[in-house]
Amino acid sequence: MIQPTASFKDNLQLLPSIEGLARIELADASGAVVATIENAPGKQGSLAVYQYLQQVFGTLNAEAAAHGMEVFGEHTADAKARPGAHPNIDRLIEIVEGGAPLAINVIVA
């Protein structure tokens, strides 16, 4: 497990490569896919964070979500100030605040 810094850019350098990933699918307890994060420009940072959370925690529970918020660094404060601006961080906040855990399914290209 990494020790996140306050800088998202610096934290990204500590995460495993996302090369070869197509997307991540997040599923609820019934197995329904509730969100996807594509390997596309503007989404690759979130893809890297969620892949890392899957590798370290196996699932997106409150502990994983809290750690993910630290990894997102300065973007977490911005997400709290502007709900909806960072949906992949909003999801972590929701889980930390008592939302249901989600399965993290890594889909290779």
Sequence and secondary structure as in RCSB ss.txt:
>XXXX:A:sequence
MIQPTASFKDNLQLLPSIEGLARIELADASGAVVATIENAPGKQGSLAVYQYLQQVFGTLNAEAAAHGMEVFGEH
TADAKARPGAHPNIDRLIEIVEGGAPLAINVIVA
>XXXX:A:secstr
     S HHHHHTTS   TTEEEEEEE TTS EEEEEESSTTTHHHHHHHHHHHHHHSEE HHHHHHHHHHTTHH
HHHHHHSTTS HHHHHHHHHHTT   EEEEEEE 
